[in-house]
Amino acid sequence: MYFDDWEKRQAYDRGRQDERDRIRRSVDGDDGDGCFGVIFLCVIIYVIVKACSG
């Protein structure tokens, strides 16, 4: 395998990974701000726990 072929493969794989990540973020409704989804999830869990504990 030639070195430039390896470089092309690495670039291709990285591009595919970026595309998958972008699609996953758009499906989650998160446009790249990773903290927002985590904070939102924590708020939901907190509300559920407070509601259940009375």
LINHUWO-V553068 format. One record per residue. N is the residue number from 1. SS is DSSP state (hx for helix, st for strand, lp for the rest). D_FIRST is the distance of its C-alpha to the first C-alpha in Angstrom with 1 decimal. Layout:
n=<N/N>
ss=<SS/SS>
d_first=<D_FIRST/D_FIRST>
This chain:
n=<1/2/3/4/5/6/7/8/9/10/11/12/13/14/15/16/17/18/19/20/21/22/23/24/25/26/27/28/29/30/31/32/33/34/35/36/37/38/39/40/41/42/43/44/45/46/47/48/49/50/51/52/53/54>
ss=<lp/lp/hx/hx/hx/hx/hx/hx/hx/hx/hx/hx/hx/hx/hx/hx/hx/hx/hx/hx/hx/hx/hx/hx/hx/hx/hx/hx/lp/lp/lp/lp/lp/hx/hx/hx/hx/hx/hx/hx/hx/hx/hx/hx/hx/hx/hx/hx/hx/hx/hx/hx/hx/lp>
d_first=<0.0/3.8/6.6/8.6/6.8/7.1/10.5/11.4/10.8/12.9/15.5/15.7/16.3/18.7/20.5/21.0/22.3/24.7/25.9/26.6/28.5/30.4/31.4/32.5/34.6/36.2/37.1/38.6/40.5/39.0/37.8/35.8/38.6/37.5/40.8/43.0/41.8/42.4/45.8/46.8/46.0/48.0/50.9/51.0/50.9/53.6/55.8/55.5/56.3/59.3/60.5/60.3/62.0/64.9>
